[in-house]
Amino acid sequence: MLALLCEAPAVAAAAHRSVVRSSRALIGIAAAVLLAGCNTVPSAPLAGADPADAAAPVSAVRSSAVTAGYLSLRPAVPASWRQQNERVTPRPNSER
């Protein structure tokens, strides 16, 4: 029984060392992968003309008024309910 009690801390220490080694390895691999992305330098722009070229063709500039499509929604005097009702009532069909 005493031998088992003496072995428990040794087993725990060995397990701890294993976890530390594996976590260090994972951190090292992750750092290598992240730093590998910093190593490459693109040789040319990936899309379109070179931005440093002043003679490069560009699309035309389009502009529109900020107030285009504006509709005033100021409060208005309410119409009578009868006029409102007649305006939205469907017209009778003479074929029926």
C-alpha positions as CSV (number, residue, x, y, z in Angstrom):
1,M,0.0,0.0,0.0
2,L,2.8,2.3,0.9
3,A,4.4,1.6,-2.5
4,L,1.2,2.7,-4.3
5,L,1.2,6.0,-2.3
6,C,4.8,6.7,-3.2
7,E,4.2,5.9,-6.9
8,A,1.2,8.3,-7.3
9,P,3.2,11.5,-7.2
10,A,5.7,10.1,-9.6
11,V,2.9,9.1,-12.1
12,A,1.3,12.5,-11.8
13,A,4.7,14.2,-12.4
14,A,5.3,12.1,-15.5
15,A,1.8,12.9,-16.8
16,H,2.4,16.6,-16.2
17,R,5.7,16.5,-18.0
18,S,4.0,14.8,-21.0
19,V,1.2,17.5,-21.1
20,V,3.8,20.3,-20.9
21,R,5.9,18.7,-23.7
22,S,2.8,18.3,-26.0
23,S,1.6,21.8,-25.3
24,R,5.0,23.3,-26.1
25,A,5.0,21.3,-29.3
26,L,1.6,22.6,-30.3
27,I,2.6,26.2,-29.5
28,G,5.7,25.8,-31.6
29,I,3.8,24.4,-34.5
30,A,1.2,27.2,-34.3
31,A,3.9,29.9,-34.1
32,A,5.6,28.4,-37.2
33,V,2.4,28.3,-39.2
34,L,1.6,31.9,-38.3
35,L,5.1,33.2,-39.0
36,A,5.1,31.3,-42.4
37,G,2.4,33.7,-43.6
38,C,4.6,36.7,-42.9
39,N,7.5,35.2,-45.0
40,T,5.8,35.5,-48.4
41,V,5.8,38.8,-50.3
42,P,3.4,39.2,-53.2
43,S,5.2,40.1,-56.4
44,A,2.4,42.1,-58.1
45,P,-1.1,43.3,-57.4
46,L,-3.5,40.4,-57.3
47,A,-6.3,42.2,-59.2
48,G,-6.5,45.2,-61.5
49,A,-3.9,47.6,-62.6
50,D,-0.9,48.7,-60.6
51,P,-2.0,51.4,-58.2
52,A,1.3,53.2,-58.6
53,D,0.7,53.6,-62.4
54,A,-0.7,57.1,-63.1
55,A,-1.7,56.1,-66.6
56,A,-3.7,53.1,-65.4
57,P,-7.4,53.1,-66.7
58,V,-10.0,53.9,-64.1
59,S,-13.8,53.7,-64.2
60,A,-15.9,56.9,-64.5
61,V,-16.9,58.6,-61.3
62,R,-20.7,58.6,-60.7
63,S,-22.4,60.8,-58.3
64,S,-26.0,61.2,-57.1
65,A,-27.7,63.8,-55.1
66,V,-27.9,63.1,-51.4
67,T,-31.6,64.1,-51.3
68,A,-32.6,62.0,-54.4
69,G,-35.8,60.1,-53.6
70,Y,-36.6,62.3,-50.6
71,L,-40.3,62.4,-49.7
72,S,-41.5,64.9,-47.2
73,L,-43.4,63.1,-44.4
74,R,-44.5,66.2,-42.5
75,P,-47.8,65.8,-40.6
76,A,-50.8,66.7,-42.7
77,V,-54.4,67.6,-41.8
78,P,-56.3,64.3,-41.6
79,A,-59.0,63.8,-44.2
80,S,-62.4,62.6,-43.3
81,W,-62.8,58.9,-42.8
82,R,-65.5,58.7,-45.4
83,Q,-63.1,60.1,-48.1
84,Q,-60.4,57.7,-47.0
85,N,-62.8,54.8,-47.1
86,E,-64.1,55.7,-50.6
87,R,-60.6,56.0,-51.9
88,V,-59.5,52.5,-50.9
89,T,-62.8,50.7,-51.6
90,P,-62.7,48.4,-54.7
91,R,-64.8,49.4,-57.6
92,P,-67.9,47.2,-58.2
93,N,-67.6,44.8,-61.1
94,S,-70.4,45.1,-63.6
95,E,-70.1,41.5,-64.9
96,R,-71.5,39.9,-61.8
